[in-house]
Amino acid sequence: MKVRDLTTVGHAIGILGFQVDGMLVERTTGKDHDEYGIAAFESHRLTFVHNTERGDGGEAGIYIGDTDDAGSKVAHNVSTGWLFGLFYRDARKGVSWANKLTRNCVGAIVMDTGPNGVQTDPETGEQFTNHPAGAWGFVDNSVVRNTRFCPGGDEAPSIGGHGIVVLGADRVAIVKNTIKGNNPPAEGESAFPSSGVTILDGTDVVGSDAPENVLVAKNRFRNDLDIFWDESGSNIRFRNNRCRTSTPEGLCD
């Protein structure tokens, strides 16, 4: 599946791939979609490059979900005006580099919803596999001024003012990014402290697990709070970042 040089405006989803093995989306422009600008479910070998997704409060500019082997390359995209600029949910294996993520509630998030493994849909009785989210890299992205506020609802808490969020995921590397101006929104308060990088246990929020094997290294920060970590999980490492403020204290040392 290849999509190039296409403009989409005002749909539920601008460009959608479902159970695709090999999906290239290049040089497209999406505006004001209700849910996603570009989305792939249960798909593999994904390449999303040089796209621009401008939202007005939809869920995500670029979404990848429900796969244990996305094999994704997400690079040189612009995603602005969404709940999540980049949203990787219950999906594994990919790298995001040189993207510009700005004016979203959250610049980028890796979210693991639980429980993982083979599950049974309570309504249909059908079985499905819930994959653990992880094995993502974020390198050399510009994650700047994500200060929108997204009010909560029945399924999600209020959130805003976050650069990159790791929620219950494992094997996530956040390296050499510019993460600046991701501060508390004026319109309301996020359920979690707004910060440049936010690392959280997913147990109470989405029913998953504590984060594991997360590396935050060589990033350039300038936010009111550069790093927030709830001190859950194991092997959470902070190395050689240019930052000033953290919770708990000492993560910038």
Disulfide bonds with the S-S distance in Angstrom:
Cys105-Cys150 1.93
Cys243-Cys252 2.04
